[in-house]
Amino acid sequence: MKSLIKIWLAVFVLALCGAASAESYVWVGTGTNDWKTLSCWQKEGGAAATKLPGASDEVSLPAPNEGGCGVFADAAIDVRSLTIGSETASGGTVTFESRTLETHRIGAGGLVVRAGGAMTHTPLPTSAKTIAEERYKLNVSVAGDVTITADGKIDVTGCGYFGSRTPAFIQGPGAINTGNGTTSYAAHGGAHYVGDSYGSLTSPTNCGSSGYFSGTAWPGGGAIKLTFGGALVLDGELSANGKTGDYYTGSGGSIWLTAASVSGTGTISAQGGDGTQQSFGGGGRVAIYLTQATSMDGFKKPVTVRGGIHTTGQYLGLADAAPGTYYLETVADEPGAGTLLLAGYKDHQTIQEANYRTELTPVEPTVSNETKKVVVVVKDEAYASITRDAWVEDITIPDATSRLYLNGYTLHVHTRRHALGKNEAVQVIPGERTDPETGETITGKIEWLKPGLVIIVK
């Protein structure tokens, strides 16, 4: 009994010590914007900080009454809670900027992004050309709940690849890199000079590529990875869009979100940049994993991965860009067995059919059989395409305006034969290719699960 009492007393003392060591810090930003500068911090109440915020501390980055300020971190931060912005709109803004690939860790106290608050990452340098050169991304892990209010945002719009004339029109893996051109990521850009698609469909981590025209570049969207142990209430903005412009805008970036549930009236978007002339960036990628919820019904607006569209200008009516990909896996799904949605934009001006594609088989990096257990839905004037043999659990094309291009390859569907769409003869385009070894002409086809007895051994 005495031993048990001693143990409880030890636990109580440790708890008191832990509580005593936890402090609240407020950013005052004197002299520099570097998180690691001690003079930029005060304790709550106004006392000077004697150490930098740590894993047991609560941290606040309030927005100024007017103007803007920034806080950058070139190494991972580790705090108990983080609040960015102010309880009421102050007219000023404060931005937390990640300058690292490392994961910023926030504990059970959670993350709150309020009025005037924002999180982003440093834009890629103009020298970045390949996936290996993606030096900056926003990677945040939160043990508790996350709230983003109506005036708060996590936004990496235009933080992706940035084209330049020197050297050699560097624009990213989804650009043509030979001169003026529109860009791809999850999907092809609009009109002509189209680059390849790239990156994972179910765990996207890449930045969007940049468009380039006559000395001006419009960068792609950046990359966001958010891993939340609790629920996300999103009334603000979660964005990785390509930059808008005139010609050849940037493609959408990526958002990879894991949370217990998602609710709210805000927006989630990784769309291509819109423009006023022609040839816009393709849509980006979004993947959402729900660890406790069975649907996104609590989130009031659709997730947006559309390609860039015309807004105004003399070329209004030329081709808009293709949509990206949106993968959703809920607690009710087996790992890797979610739904991949390819949804177009119903209010398109027009499309150029030869280039308007959303690839189910990205060029790089190649993820073997990534969609093998995935259900694919192609709708709202989306044109899905494969450029090598591919495997899916099932596929549907619920409306008459969408298409599936096989390009001479085989799509293996692990489901018994069923009606694919409104008019399969028109909606599925087999295509042909030449076998490089035999010279034989091969016609594309869908290989359904053959009828017969299925034996499951446990």
Secondary structure, DSSP 8 states (H G I E B T S, - for coil): -HHHHHHHHHHHHHHHHHHHH--EEEE---S--BTT-GGGEEETTS-B-SS---TT-EEEE---SSEEEEEEESS--EEEEEEESBSS--SEEEEEEE-SSS-EEEEEEEEEE-BTEEEEE----TT--SGGG----EEEEESS-EEE-TT-EEE-TT-S---BSTTTTB--TTS--SSSBB--SSB--SSSSB---BS-SSS-------EEETTEEE----EEEEEESS-EEESSEEE-----BSSS-----EEEEEES-EEBS-EEE-----BSSS------EEEEEESS-S-STTB-S--B-----B-SSTTTTS------EEEEE-TTS-TT--EEEEE--TT-S---TTT--EESS-SBS--TTTTTT-EEEEESS-EEE-SS-EEESEEEB-STT-EEE-TT-EEEEEEE----BS-HHHHEE--EEE-TTT--EEE-EEEEE--S------
